[in-house]
Amino acid sequence: MKTWTQFRERRWSGPLLALASGLAAALAHPPFGLLPGLLGYAALLLLIDDASVERPLRSAFWRGWLAGLGYFGLGTWWIGEAFMVDAANQGWMAPFAVSAMAAGLALFWGLAALIYRLVRPTGVTRVLVFAGAFAALEWTRGHVLTGFPWNLPGETWRAGSPPSQAAALVGAYGLTWITLAMAAAAAVWREGRAGRIALGIAVSALIGLNGYGAVALSRPVATGAPTTVRIVQADIQQDAKWDAVRFSQIVQAYVSLTAKPYPDKPADIVIWPEGALPAAINDYLAPGTWVRQAITDSLRPGQLLLIGGYRYEGPADRAVYFNSLIALRRTAADLELVGVYDKHRLVPFGEYLPADRFLTAIGFKSLAHLGDGFATGPSPAPLQVSPDLVVQPLICYESLFPGLAKPDPNVRALINVSNDAWFGVTSGPPQHLNLASYRAIESAKPMLRATPTGISAVVDARGRIVPAASLALGKSGVIDAQIPGMGQVTPYDDFGDLALLVFILISGVASARPWIVKTSSSIARRRNLS
């Protein structure tokens, strides 16, 4: 005890513990899955309460920022792998990019800690104010500069687990508030009877989440007309796509897997991932090209092919580029275009450059070897690929966003094509799969996910990977499966993030409690004096 007291008296102990609390919370996320790390939020609450008396606001922001630095540093370190694909030109930027990403995202946690400290809550209401401040800033993180809602605290729970099913009720943002409040309650358990009650409520809420989830997972889902799918994962590493000599080999890898004999009847739909072929769709599908013929020959008449890639519109000197998903149908002897979906939510600094004119003028664009990027597609809308099949595409990054695509009862499945090959064998791909699977839970729609190098999977309407319907990192092959059934319209479909707003209002009332009590006491004193 003496040693611990001496440690806490050190000026650097608070910042160090704040950093550790963020790391602990990040370790609770898949693929690590160390759920006791959620107690990092309770530790952070206590550390913000214990901020410097001389400069409490600055100290609170600093501790919140350091916790965020640990959380996002561990949660997004995999982005550095993308710069190693072209290591000669961009490898030097990897440590700066990882550091800048973590430091920038951590600002949201610093602001949340600052807001919490400004309110100066007392007693067990601190738990509600903490949850409200951090959940509000997490929502903000998901919307500023198109947003980057990677690893929301509410998505700590493995998709498909009982607690994750609450996303169908309140969405990932609402589940973020619940998760933060439950975890932070451990910070007040020693504060008399009220603290024990708060902890008891948190434990009851956790039991309730698991109970509701167990019931939800046991409910059958509606099944539509049997539709079969083949997802192709050719395991083509990203650096191989820069080699023009290998282009024909890449095409051959995809068409060979597509034409592979079926265990039963041929699939109705074949899905290739985002960036499957390293060339413009317009070029390799131009009439008369050998690639178009090779793709045609790999399909059966009547089969649909969904393929992700980039395309352009307009003259060559003023072409506008889109990151797209196109749907093709094999006719008797050729390919017929069925539909096109253009990506709406683009990756800042990856697919478009914020403040383009300014950053170009100061030379950042050329220094970072950034091109002109993609144009923004229209708001996400369903794609009708056959008379009886409507799907909702989500290209890569778009699968991170709760409620990005408006609910549509006609949609049979979500189609998520992603190029996770950029991130190699890191924690990025399994985390991306977990986060994307939350969109299936929120909408009660199955998801068909295709990536070049893994993890490709068929995810059911509860966020679970269908048995024997996934391909791990570094595996080449196909997934042959039937599209799973879909559930009923969810409360999240109907009400969106209304639950989060209600939760934040509850936090707001809790934050106003000291003022209400003080005002009421003042009024009572005046009445007594009169």
Secondary structure, DSSP 4 states (H G I P E B T S, - for coil): -HHHHHHHHSTTHHHHHHHHHHHHHHHTSTTT--GGGGHHHHHHHHHHHT--SSSHHHHHHHHHHHHHHHHHHHHSGGGHHHHTTTHHHHGGGHHHHHHHHHHHHHHHHHHHHHHHHHH---TTHHHHHHHHHHHHHHHHHTTGGG---TT-GGG-SPTTSTGGGGHHHHHHHHHHHHHHHHHHGGGSTTSHHHHHHHHHHHHHHHHHHHHHHHHHHHS--B--S--EEEEEE----GGGGG-GGGHHHHHHHHHHHHTSPPSSSPPSEEE--TT-SSS-HHHHTSTT-HHHHHHHHHSPTT-EEEEEEEEEES-GGG-EEEEEEEEEEE-SSSEEEEEEEE--SPPBTTTB-TTHHHHHHTTHHHHTT----PPPPPSP--EEEETTEEEEEEEGGGGGSTT-SPP-TTEEEEEEE--GGGG-SSSHHHHHHHHHHHHHHHHT--EEEE-SSS-EEEE-TTSPEEEEEEE-TT--EEEEEEPPPB-PPPHHHHHTTHHHHHHHHHHHHHHHHHHHHHHHHHHHHHHHH-
